[in-house]
Amino acid sequence: MLFFKSVDYGRMAEILVQRAGSKDEFTRLTSITWINEFVKLGGDQLVPYYADILGAILPCISDKEEKIRVVSRETNDELRAIEADPAEGFDVGKILSVARRQLSSEWEATRIEALHWMWTLLNGHRSEVLVFLNDVFDTLLRALSDPSDEVVLLVLEVHACIAEDPQHFRQLVVFLVHSFQHDHSLLEKRGALIIRRLCVLLNAERVYRELSTILEGESDLDFASVMVQALNLILLTSPELSDLRDHLKQSLVKDAGRDLFLSLYASWCHAPMAMISLCLLAQSYQHASSVIQSLVEEDINVKFLVQLHKLIHLLETPTFAYLRLQLLEPGRYIWLLKSLYGLLMLLPQQSAAFKILRTRLKTVPSYSFKEEKVARTSSGIPFFNGGGGSQISEDGNPNENSHDMHNGINFTSRLKHFKQIQQQHRLHSKSETHSRFSSASSMKEL
């Protein structure tokens, strides 16, 4: 026992670490095997050499030889299980640097273990790790584009651990939006996975509120529109966001729902179909109808119709089951009917979406449980036989000024803001068209 204590494991480990990278398979296996034994026998003595040992182990975890992989994993687990103290020479910065370098490895298994080390360091030595955050943050963001879903999910776990602090949460979301903006393939291929997972790890409402705040002031209007459309689709389809949808459905009756609705509204103005979806989800049907009627010729383009087509299909999903059931009371939900008819009028008659929505509207009963008078045309589509009475708001309560103010929401002011943002988009679109035309003309002259 005295012999083992007198052995200079550190010096011997340095030699073995150099041999662990040998091209010769036997040399690598022998070196890793001896390192494994040294970690078991002299763990405390090896604390100052952890970074060097880790730098040798992580690549070997993906070795083509199974024996080397097995011993490397065992050594890695042993090393991670030892509780080391920075006061004893445990260099968090050096180990974090090794993990960061190995995150660029071509081998998936090595990248996964590097992320496990980052997560372990954050949980055991959080304050020390945050000192070096700027050194690893960009690497972690780039890792979100990793071809492996398992790696991406682990990267998000690390990001979520960092983002427990408010300032780091803001930094993460800003960098994430910036990454989506400069790499549209990342948004297209991984956007839903990333946003959904962050919503689980960091609270969906918190994530969406922060994203909305950032996008509200986004100067790149095209990107803002695309990003809002993506977020809206995730909101409407993801099981992880069901609580968020439930909050929004209470926008007209509960303060929490109202605050969330207003938080999203500002940025959702960048995409008309996303705005209409948000209003339908919040059961702000009269406002949805106003938004639809505010659209002008320039707004009804191919991109708009594609988004409208998606919404019509989404209206047939369980997410909007409550809305379809409200059609059983057409007299109470007049503005819902008007909104749906508005969407129908915007669709080309030969499109599949037109036929789906028209079929749905034909199923609206010609009676109401409150005995409102609802007549039908010869085509089978209902219309309302207005017999006086006060206007009915979204929740069914008579209120002559329901559209101007409801649960503290000034819908007139909101609509004005929506129109202003859409006007900015129209001017931007005209400017882009003019620039392309000028460039084409210049090319012809050459």
N, C-alpha and C positions, 0 to 999 in steps of 0.2 A: 504493500500500500504506500509506503514511504517512497518507493521507486517511482510509482505513478505520479506522486505529487512533485517529485524533483524533475520530471521530464519537461523540457521546454516545448510544449505543444504548439505554441505560437510560431516559433521559428520553423519547426517541422511542417506546420500547416502552410506556411508561405511557399515552401518548396513544392509541396503537393498541389497547391493551387495552380502553380505554373504548369505542372505536368498534366493537370486535368483537361487542358485545352489541346493536348497532343492529338495528332492525326492517327496515331496508332491506337487501335481499339483496346488492346491489352493494357497499355500504359494508362489510358483514361479510366478503365475499370479498376485497376490497382490503386490509382490515386484517389478516386472517389470512395473506394472501400475504406482506405486508410483515413481519409477525412471523416467518414462516418464514425469510425471507431474513436477518433480523437474528440469529436463533438460529444460523444457519450461519456468519455473518460475525463476530459478536461474542459468541460463546457465553460466554466467561469474564467479559466485562463485564456480562452479563445475570444472573449468578448471584444477586445480591440481589433480582432481579425475577422469579425463577422461579415463585414462588407466584402472583403476579398473572397471569403469562402462562399458567400452567396453569389458573387459574380462568377464563380466556377460551377456552382450547383445548378443554377437556373438554366443555362444552355444545355446541360447534360440531361435535364428532365425530358427534353425532346430528342435525345440521342436515338439513332437508328437501332442500337443494340438494346434489347429488352432488359438485360441484367443491369446495365448502366442506368437505365431509366428508373428501375425499381430502387436501387441503392440511392440514387439522387433524390427521389421523392421521400424516402425514409429520412435521409439526412436533412432535407428541407423542413420536414415536419418536426424533427428533433430540435432544429435550430429555432424555429418559430415558437416552440413550446417553452423555451428557456426565458425566464423573466429577467431581462437585463435592465440595468440602470445607467443612464447617461453619465452619472457621477463615477461609474466604474469603467468608463472608457467606451461605452456603447454610443457610437457615432450615428445618430439618427440621420443626419444630412448625407453621409456617405452611403448608407444603406438605401435611402430614398433615391439617391442618384443612380445606384445600381439598378433598382427596380424601374426607374424611368428609362434607362438605356435598354433594358430587356423588354420594355413595352413595345419597342420597335423591332423585336425579333420576328423572323419570318415564320416561326413555329408557334402555333396557337397555344399549346400546353405551357410554353415558357411565358407567353404574354399573360395567361390566366394566373399563373403563380406569382408573377410580378405584381399583378393587381391585388392578389390576396395579401401580399406583403405591405402594400400601400394601405390597405384597409386595416391590417393588424397594427401598423404604426400609428394610424389615426386614432384608433381606439385605445392604444396604450400610451401614446406620447403625443397627444393632439397639439398641445401648445408648441412643442418643438417642430412638429411637421409644418404647422402653419407659417413658421418663420421662412421655410423654403417653398412656400406655396407658388410664388411666381416662377420658380424654376421648373415646376412640374405641370402647371395649369394648362399651358398650351399643348403639351404632350397628351394630357388627358382628354382635351377637347378633340384633338386629331384622332384619338382612339375611338371616338364615336363613329368614325367612318370605317371601323374594322369590319372585314368581311364575316367575322364570326359573331353571331347573335349572343353567344355566351359571354364573349369578351365585352360587347357593348353593354350588356346588362350589369356586368361587374363594374365597368367604368361608371355607370350611373349610380351604383351603390357607393362608390368612392366619392363621386360628386355630391351625392346626397349627404354623406357624412360631413363633408367640408361645409356644405351649405346650411348646416344647423345654425350657424351664426348669421344674423340678418344681412350684414354687409357682404358676406361671401355668397349668400343666396342671390342677392341682387347681381353680383358680379357673374355668377354662373348663368343666370337667365340672359343677361346682356350679351355675354360671350356666345351663348347658344343661338340667340337671334342673329348675331353677327355671322356665325358659322353657316346658318341656313341661308343667309343673304348672299354669301360669297360661294356657296356650294349648293346649288339647287338640287343636285342629285341626292345630297344628304337629306334634304327635306322630303324629297319624293320617295326615297327608298327606306329611310330610317326615321323620318319625322314622327310618324304615328307611334312607333315603338318607343322612341325617346320620350315624347310628351306623356304618353300613357304611364310609363314606368315612373317618371318623375312625379306624376300626380299621385301615385300610390305611395312613394317614398317621402314626399314633401308636402302633402295635402293639396288636393286638386284645386280648391278655391284659391289658395295662396299662389299657386303656379299660374293659374289663368288670370288672376288680377294683375300680377306682375307683368305677364306677357302683354296684356291689354294696355297697361300704362306705357310700356316701351313702344308698342306699335302705334299708339295714338299720335305720337309725335314723329313717326318715321317719315323722313323726307323722300325716300324712294317709294313713290306711290304704287308702282307695279308690284314691288315686293310685298308691301303692306297688304295689298289686296289678296295676293296669293297666300300669304301667311295666315290671314284671317279666314280665308276659305278652308285652309287645312285644319285650323283650330276648330272651326265650326263643325266640320265633318267628324272630327274626333269627339267633340262634345256630344253630338247627336247619336253616335254609334258605339262608343266604348262602354263596356260594362263598368269599368273602373270609375266612370264619371256619372253614375246613376244618381248619387247624392246631390251632385251639382245640378243636374237636371231637375231634381225634386225641389231644390231651393228656388230655381228660376220659375217653376210653375206657380210659386207662391208670391211672385213679384208684386201682384196687385193687392195682396192682403197682409203680407208680413214684411217687417223692416229688413230682415236679413236677405230675403229674396229681392226686394227693391234695390238694396245697396249693390248686390251682385249684378243685377240687370243694368244699373247705371254705370257700373264699373266696366262692363263689357261693351256697352252701347257705343262709347266714344270711339273705340277702335273698330268695332263691327261696321261702322259707317263706311269703311273703305270697300266693303263688298255688299252690294244691294241684296243678293240672295241670302247671304249670311245674316243680314239684318232682318229680312223677312222671316227667316227660320227662327231667329232669336225671339221675335215678337210672337210667333206662333207658339213657341215653347213657353213663353211667359204668359200666354193667354191674353196678350194685349192685341186683341183682334182688330179693334177699330184703328189702332195705330198702324198695324200691318197693312190694312186697307189704304190708309193715308200714304204710307211709304210706296205701295204699289202704284197708286195714282200719281205720285210725284215723278215717276220715271218718264224720261223723254226718249225721243227716237234714237239718240246716240247711245243710250244705255242698253238698248235691245240688240246686242251683237251676238256673235257665235258663242263667245265665252259665257255670256249671261245665260243663253239658252241651254248650254251644257250644264251649268249649275242649277238651273230651274228643273231640268230633266232629273237630276239627282235628287232634288228636294221632293219632287212628285213621287218618286220611288220610296223615299224615306217616310213619306206620309202614310205609306202602307205597312210600315214596320211597327213592332210593339212600342217603340218610343213614343209614337203619336196615337196610341190606342185611345187615350183619353179624349183626344180631339175628334176622332171618328165617332166615339160614343156621344159626344156633345151634339153631333148632327141629328141625333134622335129628338132634340129639342130645338128645331130650327127657329122658332119664334123667340126663344131666349138668346140664341147665339146668332143674331142677324149679321153681325160684323164678321163672324167666322165665315158664313156663307158668302158674304160679299168679297172677302179676301180670296177665297178659293175660286170664285168666279173671275176675279181679277187676274189670278194666275192662269186660269183657263183661257182667257182672252189674249194672253201674251204668247201662248203656245201655237205653233203651226198646227193646223187641223189634221194633217196627215201623220203627225208624230205619235210615237207610242205613248209618250207622257200625256198628250192631249186625250187619248182614248182611255187611259187609266183614270185620269181625274174626272172626265165626263161620266164614265161608268160609276165612279164613286158618288158623284153628285146626283145621279139618277136614283140612287138607293135612299136618298133623304126622304123620310116619310112626309106625306101630304097632310099630316095632322101633328099636333103637339099635345103633350100631356097637360099643358096649361090652356089648351083650347084656343091658341092663336090661330087666326085664319091664314092658311097657307094653300094657295092654289097651284095647279100644275099646267104647264104648257102642253101642247099636243106631243112634244118630243119626250115628255116624261120628266123634264127638269123643273123643279119647283120654283115659284116666285112668290113674293109676299104681297098679300092684298092689304095694303096699308089702310088701317081703319082708325087713324088718329092715335092718341096716346103718347106718352113720353118716350124719349129715346132710352134704349136699354143698354147698359154697359156690359163689359166682358163677364162680370160675375153675375149678371142677371138682375142687378138692382137698378131701378129707374133712377136716372140722374141726368139732368139736362146738360150739365157741364162736364160729363164724365171724361170727354176726350182731352180737355184742357188740363185737368189735374186729377190724378188718382193715386192714392197712397203716397202723396208727396212727390209724384213724378209729373213734371211739367212737360206733357207730350208735345205741346205747341213749340216749346223751346227746343226739345229734342229733334223734332222734325226739321226745324230751321237749321240746326247743326248738321243733320244728315244731308240736307240739300246743299249746304256750303261745301261739305267734303266732296260730294259727288260732282259739284261744279269744278272743283280743283282737278278731279280725275278727268273730266271732259276736256278741260283746257290742256292738261298734260297729254292726253291722247291726240288732240289736234296738233300740238307742237311736235310730237313724235312722228305723226303722219307727214307733216310738212317737211321735217328733217329728212325723212326717207325719200320723199319726192324730190327734194333738192339734190340729194346725193345721187339719185338715179339719173337726174337730168345732167348733172356734172359728168357722170361716167359716159353718157351718150355723146356729149360734146367732145370728150377725149377720143 
